[in-house]
Amino acid sequence: MRWVFVLFVVAAGLFLFVRLRPARVKEAPSFLVIVIDSVRADHVGAYGYARATTPRIDAFAREGILFSTAFSQAPWTKPSVASIFTSTYVSVHNVLFSKRVVNGEDRTDVLNTKFLTLAEAMKTGGYATGGFGQKIHLRPEFGFDQGFDRYDMHARRADKIN
């Protein structure tokens, strides 16, 4: 009788294990953030331009989410990207100037490490992160590499990035 009880407990345990185990976790979606500060939207195929000037961006747009409206927080790269990376206004992150004189010294604004960046948030969520480009204003010494596993602002050709 004791063996029947033990078998019942084992069988009940297996049943509960199978029924109550967590569902398989779906694979997390991939994210690609493309920041281009010197192309006109009306010259991008995904936005209706007839010539094939941006075939890779157009392919990504067909498979992903395409935003039809966007607003910049500043008229140039450095503060705009700082706002994208931190989800804050320029008046909050204070990355505005490329070069200015403070107390007789040349200075440049640097992204403060107190801000949680998009790359850091994605990394915390288990994503691998990378940033690639050619913008001198976004180089690591200005703090824009914060949270990236790999960050290269010296890329010269697209085939080296792909």
Disulfide bonds with the S-S distance in Angstrom:
none
